[in-house]
Amino acid sequence: MIVLADRGSEQAVAEEEKQEWLNEVLLALDVPVDAFKLELQEMRDYLASIEIEVWEYADGNLDIYKGEDIVAQWKTPEFILIKDTPKKWYYEIHINAWARPLQQLDV
């Protein structure tokens, strides 16, 4: 997937896309919407209680496990700076993420 962002806002746009993707995956794993309102540690505890783990690495990669199986993964996006006009630049953000189809997750 490719997302466009103005120069200077590319990190915020990529982070927003990552959060939306994470929410979609958790919803597909039947995590109730109310759980998204929990504090971070409460959310981690809740997810652990239903055998879901979210691992976020220092490089921005993200792995989601259901039980012992990896069910989704977000790789750090590639940012490509594009010249639109002599004074206008923007970024193409190439997002590399996947999730197993819900029917394969045994939820």
Protein Blocks (a to p, Z undefined) as FASTA:
>chain_A
ZZdddehilmmmmmmmmmmmmmmmmmmnopafklmmpcfklmmmmmmmnopacdddfkop
acddehjbcfbdcdddddddddfblmbccdddddddddddfklnoZZ
